[in-house]
Amino acid sequence: MKNILQILAAAALILMMTGCATTPVAYDYSAYKASKPRSILVLPPVSHAPDIDASPSMLSVATLPLAEAGYYVLPVAPVYETFRQNGVMVAEDAQSIEVRKLREIFGADAALYITVEKYGSVYQVLSSAVIVSADAKLVDLRTGEMLWQGHAQASSAENQNNGGGLLGMLVSAAVNQIVNQVTDRGHQIAGVASVRLLSAGHPSGLLYGPYNPKYEAEK
Amino acid sequence: MMKNDASALRWLMALALLLLVGCAHQPVSLYQWGSYQDQVYLYFKGESREAQIQALEKDLQVMQAANRPVPPGLRAHLGMLYAETGNDAKAQENLLAEKASYPESTTYIDLLLKKYQKQVALP
């Protein structure tokens, strides 16, 4: 009996040490930390997916994780209209505007360039799943320097339980608030992918911004 | 023997408790979001501007009643909707509110204010 308890206790101890330990990923944040961006301009996402909803869907769920991370996010719909009214009709064109010009018009410290790789149903032999995957990079609009890049994917086939923690809570919050009004599976999964891609406080993720109490508290 | 079992059990329970609370970071949401993110998507999907204004005004009331900060962009989005429906006073009021809450928006909001004022000046 005693032995079993000791083994269990040891197992719990090991679990405690490894279970919460975030895997250290060597990501070089030196340019990011030196830049200290306060505001982020989200450019219309370039999409390689056939679904025409992919780009607007991803754009419309980008604000929540970035703002919760602590940044001011330029209002995405008015920004989109500003591009459109100035003859910039496609995301590729918006993303190729030079940084000095973007800084001059929008006054943001950094811009986020999103590329949607997958968006929508993927049919498999036994089942089908809705998958959204996207890449993003954060670029300093004052220097043109790349500060961060990341990749994330979400699928309707995976277990939605994210194992708790802040990221898990944010994911379920994003899903819940989207499910409220929009019953669009692709868009729902885009919400999850966006939180995974653009939340702060996880390995290789964005750093916290000035509106978050954890700003500059990270090691 | 019995005593050892009991102390090992206590130790185990303490560990289990640590395990449970240790991982559960209390999530703190900086903002209430209401339907704002949905409204942005619906805007791109061509939802009626009036319906959006109604939904966002309701969200604003809830946020203000709860004394919570309004998320970045919401007031600017609302200002744009008012401008699109010809209510320039409300457009200006919301754009100015965005700028007051978030000084980072100043350059862009000033551009929008200028643009919407130009629209007013046209016959």
HADDOCK unambig.tbl for C-alpha pairs under 7 A between the chains (distance, minus, plus):
assign (segid A and resid 2 and name CA) (segid B and resid 5 and name CA) 5.55 0.50 0.50
assign (segid A and resid 5 and name CA) (segid B and resid 8 and name CA) 6.37 0.50 0.50
assign (segid A and resid 5 and name CA) (segid B and resid 9 and name CA) 6.75 0.50 0.50
assign (segid A and resid 6 and name CA) (segid B and resid 8 and name CA) 6.82 0.50 0.50
assign (segid A and resid 9 and name CA) (segid B and resid 12 and name CA) 5.22 0.50 0.50
assign (segid A and resid 12 and name CA) (segid B and resid 15 and name CA) 6.81 0.50 0.50
assign (segid A and resid 12 and name CA) (segid B and resid 16 and name CA) 6.99 0.50 0.50
assign (segid A and resid 16 and name CA) (segid B and resid 19 and name CA) 5.75 0.50 0.50
assign (segid A and resid 20 and name CA) (segid B and resid 23 and name CA) 5.92 0.50 0.50
assign (segid A and resid 39 and name CA) (segid B and resid 104 and name CA) 6.34 0.50 0.50
assign (segid A and resid 56 and name CA) (segid B and resid 41 and name CA) 6.75 0.50 0.50
assign (segid A and resid 56 and name CA) (segid B and resid 44 and name CA) 6.44 0.50 0.50
assign (segid A and resid 57 and name CA) (segid B and resid 41 and name CA) 6.13 0.50 0.50
assign (segid A and resid 60 and name CA) (segid B and resid 37 and name CA) 6.09 0.50 0.50
assign (segid A and resid 60 and name CA) (segid B and resid 40 and name CA) 5.44 0.50 0.50
assign (segid A and resid 60 and name CA) (segid B and resid 41 and name CA) 5.21 0.50 0.50
assign (segid A and resid 61 and name CA) (segid B and resid 37 and name CA) 6.06 0.50 0.50
assign (segid A and resid 67 and name CA) (segid B and resid 72 and name CA) 6.83 0.50 0.50
assign (segid A and resid 68 and name CA) (segid B and resid 29 and name CA) 6.65 0.50 0.50
assign (segid A and resid 68 and name CA) (segid B and resid 30 and name CA) 5.75 0.50 0.50
assign (segid A and resid 72 and name CA) (segid B and resid 72 and name CA) 5.90 0.50 0.50
assign (segid A and resid 72 and name CA) (segid B and resid 104 and name CA) 6.87 0.50 0.50
assign (segid A and resid 73 and name CA) (segid B and resid 72 and name CA) 5.93 0.50 0.50
assign (segid A and resid 73 and name CA) (segid B and resid 73 and name CA) 6.68 0.50 0.50
assign (segid A and resid 74 and name CA) (segid B and resid 73 and name CA) 6.13 0.50 0.50
assign (segid A and resid 74 and name CA) (segid B and resid 105 and name CA) 6.79 0.50 0.50
assign (segid A and resid 75 and name CA) (segid B and resid 73 and name CA) 4.18 0.50 0.50
assign (segid A and resid 75 and name CA) (segid B and resid 76 and name CA) 6.32 0.50 0.50
assign (segid A and resid 75 and name CA) (segid B and resid 77 and name CA) 6.39 0.50 0.50
assign (segid A and resid 77 and name CA) (segid B and resid 40 and name CA) 6.43 0.50 0.50
assign (segid A and resid 77 and name CA) (segid B and resid 77 and name CA) 6.60 0.50 0.50
assign (segid A and resid 78 and name CA) (segid B and resid 77 and name CA) 6.34 0.50 0.50
assign (segid A and resid 78 and name CA) (segid B and resid 80 and name CA) 6.51 0.50 0.50
assign (segid A and resid 105 and name CA) (segid B and resid 108 and name CA) 6.43 0.50 0.50
assign (segid A and resid 106 and name CA) (segid B and resid 107 and name CA) 6.01 0.50 0.50
assign (segid A and resid 106 and name CA) (segid B and resid 108 and name CA) 4.68 0.50 0.50
assign (segid A and resid 107 and name CA) (segid B and resid 107 and name CA) 5.22 0.50 0.50
assign (segid A and resid 107 and name CA) (segid B and resid 108 and name CA) 6.29 0.50 0.50
assign (segid A and resid 164 and name CA) (segid B and resid 24 and name CA) 6.54 0.50 0.50
assign (segid A and resid 165 and name CA) (segid B and resid 23 and name CA) 6.58 0.50 0.50
assign (segid A and resid 165 and name CA) (segid B and resid 24 and name CA) 5.29 0.50 0.50
assign (segid A and resid 165 and name CA) (segid B and resid 25 and name CA) 5.33 0.50 0.50
assign (segid A and resid 166 and name CA) (segid B and resid 25 and name CA) 6.11 0.50 0.50
assign (segid A and resid 166 and name CA) (segid B and resid 27 and name CA) 4.95 0.50 0.50
assign (segid A and resid 169 and name CA) (segid B and resid 27 and name CA) 6.76 0.50 0.50
assign (segid A and resid 178 and name CA) (segid B and resid 38 and name CA) 6.16 0.50 0.50
assign (segid A and resid 181 and name CA) (segid B and resid 38 and name CA) 6.97 0.50 0.50
assign (segid A and resid 182 and name CA) (segid B and resid 38 and name CA) 6.99 0.50 0.50
